[in-house]
């Protein structure tokens, strides 16, 4: 069974680079990856916060958030 992975970002250069390098590198046989652009889909901000995301880019695998570098604080996207 594949693990659910959600990559949250805001479209900044740090986020786009992380998306290309990390989210694309996950084994598609092991992970079902969803990319969420919080800059254009603000309706998902609450979901990201509930998952433990504090800043983007961030990758959430199952229930574990992994913060990658620092592009933007979630509060800046509200």
Order of alpha helices (4+ residues) and beta strands (2+ residues): beta-alpha-beta-alpha-beta-beta
